[in-house]
Amino acid sequence: MLCFGSGLYIYYLAFCCYLQQKIFGYSLGLIWIGILGLALLSGIVQWLTAKKELKKKDYYGEYTISRNYFPGKQSDWQYDHFRFEIKENDSIFFYVTEKEKVVNTYRGIIKTTNPNQYISERLITNMEQPTYHILTSNPTTYRSSWSFNLVFYSPKFNNVYFKKGHWKPLNE
């Protein structure tokens, strides 16, 4: 004979099983949300930190000496004396300057490597001869997430770092 208390016990057991299933379901759902959240976060971080893939059109523009790597008198002097411009007709104009005044201009043409050869196209310069010592070899491109630097090797200065940007007088 069943008594009234055993019926409550069955309801109690059924309720506990129901709660265990709900807790298990919530736990499983939280684990999957966590996994998907980590995957999404990983994708966003990778996108934000991936190096910029350069195309030929990315090289067009004005370049000045990057004074960030080796700040001081030498980089300030180089900033006031060297800059160049790459135009959309694939011409390059290298300016030797005295601050605002252009003293000499060296001309050439540019092209880039075959897009199938490298992930990011590399710049190739072909300067008219005679040319300036900074332009005797092709630049090395150093890419970051949002920008890039062109580094020319000079027999007189070693590495000369250029970044994209418009020349402005230094505040001395």
ZIVENMO-V449509 format. One record per helix or strand of 2 or more residues. SS is the DSSP state (h for helix, s for strand). FROM is the first residue (numbers start at 0). TO is the last residue. Records with the same first field share a line. If there is no record, write none. Layout:
SS = FROM-TO  FROM-TO
This chain:
h = 3-48  55-58  72-80  132-134
s = 60-64  81-85  90-97  100-111  122-126  139-142  147-153  157-163
